[in-house]
Amino acid sequence: MRGLIAPAPGRKNRALQAQARAVESLVRAKMQHKEFIILCLEDCSDWINATTRRVVMQIDPELSRTVIVSTKLDTRIPQFARPSDVEVFLSPPASALDGCILGDSPFFTSVPSGRVGSGTHCLYSSNDDFKQAVSFREIEDVASLEEKLGRPLSKQERSRIGVSKLRLFLEEILQKRYISNVPLIIPLLEKEYRSVTRKLSDVNQELSTLDEAKLKEKGRAFHDMFLTKLSLLLKGTVVAPPDKFGETLPDERINGGAFVGADGVQFPHKLIPNAGMRLYGGAQYHRAMAEFRFVVGGIKCPPITREEIVNACGVEDIHDGTNYS
C-alpha cells in the first residue's frame, strides 16, 4: 500500500504518481461509508512507524471499525532477536495502535508466493493446492513463533495467527451485524413486497384484458390521440417544455441531417432565424422551410440553350405545345 498511496521519496514518474492519487481517492471514498469495515494491511515490524494506519485514521480516527492485519509474518519472525521483541509485536500496547481497534488486537498473516495455473511459471496447479499451502504456512508460522518465544502460544494468540483466523473473525462480525440489522431490514423488505405485489396485480389485470377487440380499440385510441397531439403541435402550443422536447438547429442537424450548399458544405446555422431556440412542432417546421429557402435561393440556375427549349417541345393528347414539365 505504501507504493500505491504514498509513493516513495525520490520517485519522479508522474504517471505512477497520478495513479497513486487515483488509488488513494478511491480508497478514501470507500472508507467514508460508516457501515463498512476497514481492513488495514500493514507491512512493518514496528507498530509506531505503521504508515497505512495513518491514512486510515484520517477517516476512522478511533479505529473503531478497523481491523489491522500485519502481513508477511513469515519474513518478520527472523527479524526479531529477542523473545521480548516478539511479545511486543504480537501484543502491542494500546498507545502504539493509537486507538481501540476492532477485535482489540492485530491479526498476523502469511501468504505463500507463487501463482495458480497450468503454466510453467505457476507454482500451484489449482486453488485447492494454494489453500493447502496457506494452511501449511499458518502451521509453520505458529511453530516459528513458539520457537522464538520459547513457549507455546496461548489460545488468544493463536486466534490471531493465520488467514483462516482472520476469515473466521470477519465472518463472525458480518453475521453479528446482519442479525443486529434484521429489525431494520424487515420493514424495508415488507414495503418492497407490497410494492411488487401491487405491480404484479396491475400487470395481471392488464394481461387479462389483452383480447383482439380491446387491443384494436387501444390501437385506435392511441392513433387518434397521436394525430390530435400532432395537429396541436403543428398549430402551435406551449404545453410541452422546450428544454425537453425542443431542438436547436445544431441539435436538429445532428439528429436529422442538414441542408448543404451546391459545394456540399453546410452553411453557418447562425444565418437562419431562431437557430439557437429550442423549437418543436410547427415552429420547427417553419425554421426548416426557412433553411430550405435559404439553400434553394443560393443555387444558381444553369444556362438554358435554344436547342434545349426546342427539344422540350412536343405533341401530347392534352396539348400540342411545348412540354414544360
Secondary structure, DSSP 8 states (H G I E B T S, - for coil): -HHHHS--TT---HHHHHHHHHHHHHHHHHHT-TT--EEEEE--S-GGG-SHHHHHHTT-TT-TTEEEEE--HHHHGGG--SHHHHHHHHS--HHHHTS--TTSS-EE-------BSSSTT-SBSSHHHHHHHHHHHHHHHHHHHHHHHTS---HHHHTTBSHHHHHHHHHHHHHHHHHHHHHHHHHHHHHHHHHHHHHHHHHHHHHHT--HHHHHHHHHHHHHHHHHHHHHHHH--SSS-HHHH-B-HHHHHHHH-----TTS----GGGSTTTTS-B-HHHHHHHHHHHHHHHHHTS------HHHHHHHB---SS-SSB---
